[in-house]
Amino acid sequence: MKQRLFILFTIMLVVLSIVGCSSQKEESKAKEQPKTKVVKHAKGEATIPVNPKRIVDLSGSTEELLLLGHKPVGTANTYKDKIQNHLTDKLDGVKAVGWYWAPKVDLEAVTALKPDLIILNNRQLKIYDQLEKVAPTVVLETNLEDWRGKFKEVGKLFDEEKKADKWIADYDKKAESLSKKIKEKTKDENFMFVAVTPQNFRVYGSFGYGDILFNDLKLPATKGTDLKQTMAQVSLEGLVAFQPDQMFIVNFGGEADKVYEDYKNSAVWKDNKAVKNNHVYEVSNEAFNTKAFNPIGKDMLIDEIAKEIFAKNK
């Protein structure tokens, strides 16, 4: 009798052990997550890591990556071959490997970083074949000028669309609030954004810095400003047609310095309504070329723009 009970007990232990092991295997399989996924992009499809750890961003989306919690190992968010000043504290240890507005890349440096994901934009199709041999490479479809669309596309790439949407919504809400405060100070006055180049002047519409002024902050543009165009090239005499109440101006530097000095000594400058009322705001070349195109920089600029306007419109 005792022997039979012992045998039954032993059998039960074996059965329970088998069931337990089977259950653990099932739980283990359930917990296992795929390490890669297939994504569609401007050049077709790519198999990329679900959680990439060594991203090289050549697309100009480094700010979006940072906001989504992905610090790259290489970036093309550069100015004069160096990481943009407003990003240096956030990109400590990150290598500058190109410039995102062109198919300009240090291929050797990218390879040395041993990336597990490379991101390009649609201006860089010429270098896709080279980089695709180094690591899985994705080409963004959204144009660089459409920063909201680009942010959403990057969010989708990492399955973080909601996070991107929330940041954009928060930014738009902040811009709307600042817009109301600015208009309380400036009433119905109009704004103009002009650049001084070595050859002529450019009156910008909804592009870069102008995008912040006229689209984000929704400030009224000076009559004659074409908001549907990037910019219009005009001569010194052509500036007479524009009579801004408030004027933002950027000097491209170099040979443009003399053009700017001549402009400030001209009757056109002295007769400018914004000049007469001390409502001229000088924009740094670096801010124009870096901060104005991506989310972190834009978020900084709307604060800086509002602060400058408040200071001269008390």
C-alpha positions in Angstrom: 0.0 0.0 0.0 2.8 2.4 1.0 4.6 1.5 -2.2 1.6 2.3 -4.3 1.1 5.7 -2.6 4.8 6.4 -3.1 4.5 5.6 -6.9 1.3 7.8 -7.2 3.0 10.6 -5.4 6.1 10.4 -7.6 3.9 10.4 -10.8 2.0 13.5 -9.6 5.3 15.3 -9.0 6.5 14.5 -12.5 3.2 15.6 -14.0 3.3 18.9 -12.1 6.9 19.5 -13.0 6.1 19.0 -16.7 3.1 21.3 -16.5 5.2 23.9 -14.7 7.9 23.8 -17.2 5.4 24.1 -20.1 3.8 27.1 -18.4 7.1 28.8 -17.9 8.0 28.3 -21.5 4.7 29.8 -22.6 5.2 32.8 -20.3 8.7 33.2 -21.6 7.5 33.2 -25.2 4.8 35.7 -24.3 7.4 38.0 -22.7 9.7 37.8 -25.6 9.4 40.9 -27.9 10.6 41.0 -31.5 14.0 42.7 -31.8 13.4 44.0 -35.3 10.6 45.4 -37.4 10.0 46.2 -41.0 9.2 49.9 -41.9 8.3 51.6 -45.1 10.3 54.7 -46.2 11.1 56.8 -49.2 13.4 54.2 -50.7 11.2 51.1 -50.0 11.4 49.0 -46.9 14.0 48.4 -44.2 14.3 46.0 -41.3 15.4 48.1 -38.3 15.9 47.5 -34.6 12.8 48.0 -32.4 14.9 49.7 -29.9 18.0 51.1 -31.7 20.9 52.1 -29.4 23.4 53.6 -31.9 21.5 55.9 -34.2 23.3 58.1 -36.7 20.9 60.9 -37.7 21.8 62.6 -41.0 18.2 63.8 -41.6 18.2 66.9 -39.4 15.8 65.1 -36.9 18.2 65.1 -34.0 16.0 67.5 -32.0 13.0 65.2 -32.6 15.0 62.2 -31.5 16.0 63.9 -28.3 12.4 64.9 -27.5 11.4 61.3 -28.0 14.2 60.1 -25.7 16.6 58.8 -28.3 20.1 60.4 -28.1 22.0 59.6 -31.3 25.7 58.7 -31.5 26.1 60.8 -34.7 24.4 63.9 -36.0 24.2 66.2 -39.0 22.5 69.1 -37.0 25.6 71.2 -37.5 26.6 74.8 -38.2 30.0 75.3 -39.9 30.9 71.7 -39.3 30.2 71.8 -35.6 27.2 70.7 -33.6 24.7 73.6 -33.3 25.4 75.7 -30.2 21.9 75.4 -28.8 22.3 71.6 -28.8 25.8 71.1 -27.5 24.7 70.5 -23.9 22.2 67.9 -25.0 24.7 66.2 -27.4 27.7 65.7 -25.2 29.8 62.9 -26.7 27.9 62.9 -30.0 29.9 63.0 -33.2 29.2 65.6 -35.9 29.2 63.6 -39.2 27.6 65.9 -41.9 25.2 68.6 -42.7 21.5 67.7 -43.1 20.6 70.3 -45.7 22.7 68.5 -48.3 24.0 65.0 -49.1 27.2 65.8 -47.2 28.5 63.1 -44.9 31.7 61.8 -43.4 31.3 58.2 -44.4 34.4 57.0 -42.6 33.2 58.6 -39.3 29.7 57.1 -39.7 31.1 53.7 -40.2 33.4 54.0 -37.2 30.4 54.8 -35.0 29.0 51.3 -35.8 25.4 52.4 -36.1 22.4 50.1 -35.8 20.2 52.6 -37.6 20.9 55.5 -40.0 18.2 58.2 -40.8 18.3 60.3 -43.9 16.0 63.0 -45.4 14.7 63.2 -49.0 17.5 65.6 -50.0 20.0 62.9 -49.4 18.9 60.1 -51.8 22.3 60.2 -53.5 24.1 58.8 -50.5 21.5 56.1 -49.6 23.2 53.2 -51.4 26.5 53.9 -49.6 25.0 54.2 -46.1 22.6 51.2 -46.6 25.7 49.0 -46.7 26.9 50.3 -43.3 23.6 49.8 -41.4 19.8 49.6 -41.8 18.9 53.0 -43.4 15.6 54.8 -43.5 14.9 57.9 -45.7 12.2 60.3 -44.4 9.6 61.3 -46.9 8.6 64.6 -45.3 10.3 67.8 -46.6 12.6 69.6 -44.2 10.4 72.7 -44.4 7.5 70.8 -42.9 8.8 70.4 -39.4 5.6 69.2 -37.9 5.2 66.5 -40.5 8.8 65.5 -40.1 8.4 65.2 -36.3 5.3 63.0 -36.7 7.1 60.8 -39.2 10.0 60.3 -36.8 7.5 59.6 -34.1 5.8 56.9 -36.2 9.2 55.4 -37.0 9.6 54.7 -33.2 5.9 54.0 -32.6 5.7 57.2 -30.6 3.2 59.2 -32.6 1.2 60.3 -29.5 4.4 61.7 -27.9 5.2 63.7 -31.0 1.6 64.9 -31.3 1.5 66.1 -27.7 4.7 68.0 -28.0 3.5 69.8 -31.1 0.1 70.5 -29.5 1.9 72.0 -26.4 4.1 74.1 -28.7 1.1 75.4 -30.6 -0.7 76.3 -27.4 2.4 78.2 -26.1 2.7 80.0 -29.5 -1.0 81.0 -29.4 -0.6 82.4 -25.8 2.5 84.4 -26.8 0.8 85.7 -29.9 -2.1 87.1 -27.9 0.3 88.8 -25.5 2.4 90.3 -28.4 -0.7 91.6 -30.2 -1.8 93.3 -26.9 1.4 95.3 -27.1 1.6 95.9 -30.9 -2.1 96.1 -31.7 -2.6 95.9 -35.4 0.9 96.7 -36.4 2.6 94.6 -39.2 5.8 92.7 -39.2 8.5 92.1 -41.8 11.5 89.7 -42.0 14.3 90.7 -44.3 17.8 89.3 -44.9 20.8 91.1 -46.2 22.9 89.2 -48.7 26.1 90.2 -50.7 23.9 90.7 -53.8 20.6 92.0 -52.6 17.9 91.8 -50.0 15.4 89.0 -49.3 11.9 89.5 -47.9 11.0 86.2 -46.4 7.5 84.6 -46.2 6.7 81.5 -44.3 10.1 79.9 -44.2 12.3 79.2 -41.2 12.3 82.3 -39.0 9.4 83.7 -41.1 7.5 80.5 -40.4 7.7 81.3 -36.6 6.6 84.9 -37.1 3.8 84.4 -39.5 2.5 80.9 -39.0 3.3 80.0 -35.4 2.9 83.4 -33.8 0.4 84.5 -36.5 1.8 88.0 -36.6 0.4 90.1 -39.5 2.9 90.4 -42.4 3.8 93.8 -44.0 1.9 94.5 -47.2 3.8 93.0 -50.1 5.1 90.0 -48.3 4.2 86.8 -50.2 3.5 84.2 -47.5 3.1 81.5 -50.1 6.8 81.9 -51.2 10.0 81.1 -49.4 11.3 84.6 -50.1 11.4 87.4 -52.7 14.6 89.0 -53.8 14.5 92.8 -53.9 16.9 95.7 -54.5 17.6 98.5 -52.0 15.2 100.7 -54.0 12.6 97.8 -53.9 12.5 98.0 -50.1 10.8 101.4 -50.4 7.6 99.6 -51.2 7.6 97.9 -47.8 6.7 100.0 -44.8 6.9 97.7 -41.8 5.8 98.7 -38.4 8.1 96.1 -36.9 11.1 94.6 -38.7 13.3 91.6 -38.1 16.5 91.6 -40.0 19.4 89.1 -40.5 22.8 90.0 -41.9 24.4 87.0 -43.8 27.8 88.5 -43.0 31.0 88.5 -45.0 30.5 90.6 -48.1 27.0 91.3 -46.9 28.4 93.5 -44.1 29.1 96.4 -46.5 25.7 96.0 -48.0 24.1 96.2 -44.6 26.2 99.3 -43.6 25.2 101.0 -46.9 21.6 100.2 -46.2 21.7 101.7 -42.7 23.2 104.9 -44.1 20.6 105.2 -46.9 17.5 107.3 -47.1 15.5 104.0 -47.5 16.6 102.9 -44.0 16.0 106.3 -42.4 12.5 106.6 -43.9 11.6 103.1 -42.7 8.7 103.3 -40.2 10.2 100.5 -38.0 13.5 102.2 -37.9 11.9 105.5 -36.9 10.0 103.9 -34.1 13.0 101.8 -32.8 11.2 98.6 -33.7 14.1 96.8 -35.5 15.2 93.4 -34.2 18.6 92.0 -35.4 18.6 88.2 -35.8 21.9 86.4 -35.6 23.0 84.4 -38.6 23.3 81.3 -36.5 19.8 81.5 -35.1 18.5 82.0 -38.6 20.3 79.0 -39.9 19.9 76.6 -37.0 17.1 77.3 -34.4 14.4 78.3 -36.9 13.9 74.9 -38.5 13.5 72.3 -35.8 11.3 71.9 -32.6 13.8 72.6 -29.8 15.2 75.7 -31.5 11.7 76.9 -32.4 10.6 76.6 -28.8 13.6 78.7 -27.8 13.0 81.3 -30.5 9.3 82.0 -29.8 10.4 83.0 -26.2 13.3 85.1 -27.5 11.1 86.8 -30.1 8.4 87.6 -27.6 11.0 89.0 -25.1 12.5 91.3 -27.7 9.1 92.6 -28.8 8.0 93.2 -25.2 11.2 95.1 -24.5 10.6 97.6 -27.4 6.8 97.9 -27.0 6.1 98.8 -23.4 
